[in-house]
Amino acid sequence: MTYSLVVVTGGATRHSVSAMLAEKMREAVTSELEKHGDVRVHALHIGKFAYEIAEKLSGDDEDPELQETYEKIYSADGIITVSPVFKASYSGLYKLFWDLTDEDDLTDTPTFIGATGGTQRHSLMLDHTMRPLFGFMGAQVAPTAIYATPEEVTGTDQATLERRIARGAQQFAALVRNYKDAQ
């Protein structure tokens, strides 16, 4: 069996802390799913499509590459998604990206959410903004969400973060396997 995952990051750059956290989450999930089959991953950095997202919101013709990206998301067996925290919420571009989906496009799709921010005081953002966003779209959000500061992602003592990611990856992988089996 082959599992298809899409990793969506909303950081300002391709090498952002959010992208690094998403990669750690992807590695843990891939390790879990490879016990049961092959894993195919499509990674997406939303910043690449900033102009195209604005064009689509204004009603202009849709960019074929952006449409192909959405199709990969809609057909995925699971989504791993991470955003930086800006003023107690996800980034504006991140929200615009998800605004372009219809509310039932992610129905029952397993989703593993994460966020990064400067301090731990932003960690509730996952439960106050991201979880409701994906809940509204009908996604199955893994119980464990991952929040991390830059020091946790890049520092020398990552053991606590790695344990949280491993727990979340196990939960998410179980959702993905059940979702795939039900299709």
C-alpha positions as CSV (number, residue, x, y, z in Angstrom):
1,M,0.0,0.0,0.0
2,T,1.2,3.5,-0.8
3,Y,0.3,6.5,1.4
4,S,0.2,9.9,-0.1
5,L,1.1,12.9,2.2
6,V,1.2,16.6,1.5
7,V,3.3,18.9,3.7
8,V,2.1,22.5,3.7
9,T,4.3,25.2,5.3
10,G,3.4,28.8,5.8
11,G,6.7,30.3,6.9
12,A,8.2,33.4,5.3
13,T,11.1,31.5,3.7
14,R,11.7,28.0,2.5
15,H,14.2,27.5,5.3
16,S,12.1,28.9,8.0
17,V,11.7,27.4,11.5
18,S,8.2,26.4,10.4
19,A,9.6,24.5,7.5
20,M,12.2,22.8,9.8
21,L,9.5,21.7,12.2
22,A,7.3,20.4,9.3
23,E,10.3,18.3,8.1
24,K,10.8,16.8,11.6
25,M,7.0,16.0,11.7
26,R,7.3,14.5,8.2
27,E,10.2,12.3,9.1
28,A,8.4,10.9,12.1
29,V,5.2,10.2,10.2
30,T,7.1,8.6,7.3
31,S,8.9,6.4,9.8
32,E,5.6,5.3,11.3
33,L,3.8,4.7,7.9
34,E,6.7,2.9,6.3
35,K,6.0,0.0,8.8
36,H,2.8,-0.5,6.7
37,G,3.7,0.5,3.2
38,D,5.4,3.0,0.9
39,V,5.1,6.7,1.5
40,R,4.9,9.4,-1.2
41,V,5.3,13.0,0.0
42,H,4.6,16.3,-1.8
43,A,6.1,19.3,0.0
44,L,4.6,22.8,-0.5
45,H,5.8,26.1,0.6
46,I,2.8,28.5,0.4
47,G,5.1,31.5,-0.1
48,K,5.8,30.3,-3.6
49,F,2.2,31.0,-4.5
50,A,1.7,34.4,-2.8
51,Y,1.0,36.2,-6.1
52,E,-1.2,33.4,-7.5
53,I,-3.3,33.2,-4.3
54,A,-4.0,37.0,-4.5
55,E,-4.9,36.6,-8.2
56,K,-7.3,33.8,-7.5
57,L,-8.9,35.8,-4.6
58,S,-9.5,38.7,-7.0
59,G,-11.3,36.4,-9.4
60,D,-8.6,36.3,-12.1
61,D,-7.8,33.1,-13.9
62,E,-6.4,30.4,-11.8
63,D,-2.7,29.4,-12.1
64,P,-2.4,25.8,-13.3
65,E,0.4,25.0,-10.9
66,L,-1.7,26.3,-8.0
67,Q,-4.7,24.3,-9.1
68,E,-2.5,21.2,-9.4
69,T,-1.3,21.8,-5.8
70,Y,-4.8,21.9,-4.5
71,E,-5.6,18.7,-6.3
72,K,-2.7,17.0,-4.6
73,I,-4.1,18.2,-1.3
74,Y,-7.6,17.0,-2.0
75,S,-6.4,13.5,-3.1
76,A,-3.9,13.1,-0.2
77,D,-4.2,10.4,2.4
78,G,-3.0,12.9,5.0
79,I,-1.8,16.5,5.4
80,I,1.0,17.8,7.6
81,T,0.8,21.6,8.0
82,V,2.8,24.1,10.0
83,S,2.4,27.9,10.2
84,P,4.4,30.5,12.1
85,V,2.5,32.5,14.7
86,F,1.8,36.1,13.9
87,K,-0.1,38.2,16.4
88,A,-1.7,35.1,18.1
89,S,-2.8,33.4,14.9
90,Y,-1.5,31.8,11.7
91,S,0.1,33.9,9.0
92,G,-2.2,35.9,6.7
93,L,-1.0,34.1,3.6
94,Y,-1.5,30.7,5.3
95,K,-5.2,31.7,6.0
96,L,-5.7,32.9,2.4
97,F,-4.3,29.7,1.0
98,W,-6.9,27.6,3.0
99,D,-9.7,30.2,2.3
100,L,-9.5,29.1,-1.4
101,T,-10.7,25.6,-0.5
102,D,-14.4,24.7,-0.3
103,E,-15.5,23.8,3.2
104,D,-15.9,20.1,2.3
105,D,-12.7,19.7,0.3
106,L,-10.9,18.2,3.4
107,T,-13.7,16.2,4.8
108,D,-12.3,13.3,6.9
109,T,-8.8,14.0,5.7
110,P,-6.3,13.2,8.5
111,T,-4.4,16.4,9.4
112,F,-1.3,16.9,11.7
113,I,-1.0,20.5,12.7
114,G,2.0,22.4,14.0
115,A,3.1,26.0,14.7
116,T,6.2,27.9,15.6
117,G,6.6,31.1,17.5
118,G,9.1,33.1,19.5
119,T,7.9,32.0,23.0
120,Q,5.7,29.3,24.6
121,R,3.0,31.9,25.3
122,H,1.8,31.5,21.7
123,S,1.3,27.7,22.0
124,L,-2.5,28.0,22.5
125,M,-2.8,29.3,19.0
126,L,-3.0,25.7,17.8
127,D,-6.2,25.1,19.8
128,H,-7.7,28.6,19.3
129,T,-7.1,29.1,15.6
130,M,-5.6,26.2,13.7
131,R,-7.7,23.3,15.1
132,P,-11.0,25.2,14.5
133,L,-10.0,26.1,11.0
134,F,-9.4,22.5,10.0
135,G,-12.4,21.4,12.1
136,F,-14.6,23.7,10.1
137,M,-13.3,22.1,6.9
138,G,-14.2,18.7,8.3
139,A,-10.6,17.4,8.6
140,Q,-9.7,14.7,11.1
141,V,-7.1,16.6,13.2
142,A,-4.7,14.4,15.2
143,P,-5.1,14.9,18.9
144,T,-1.5,16.0,19.5
145,A,-0.6,19.2,17.8
146,I,3.1,20.4,17.8
147,Y,4.2,23.8,18.9
148,A,7.8,24.8,19.1
149,T,10.1,27.8,19.5
150,P,13.1,28.3,17.3
151,E,15.4,27.1,20.2
152,E,13.4,23.8,20.4
153,V,13.6,23.2,16.7
154,T,17.3,24.1,16.2
155,G,18.8,23.8,19.7
156,T,21.0,21.0,21.1
157,D,18.3,19.6,23.5
158,Q,15.5,18.5,21.3
159,A,14.4,15.4,23.2
160,T,11.1,16.8,24.6
161,L,10.1,18.1,21.1
162,E,11.0,14.8,19.5
163,R,8.9,12.9,22.1
164,R,5.9,15.2,21.3
165,I,6.4,14.7,17.6
166,A,6.7,10.9,17.9
167,R,3.4,10.8,19.9
168,G,1.7,13.0,17.3
169,A,3.1,11.0,14.4
170,Q,1.8,7.8,15.9
171,Q,-1.7,9.2,16.3
172,F,-1.6,10.8,12.8
173,A,-0.3,7.7,11.1
174,A,-3.1,5.7,12.7
175,L,-5.6,8.2,11.3
176,V,-4.0,7.9,7.8
177,R,-4.0,4.1,7.9
178,N,-7.7,4.0,8.9
179,Y,-8.6,6.7,6.3
180,K,-6.8,4.7,3.5
181,D,-8.4,1.4,4.6
182,A,-11.9,3.0,4.4
183,Q,-11.4,4.1,0.8
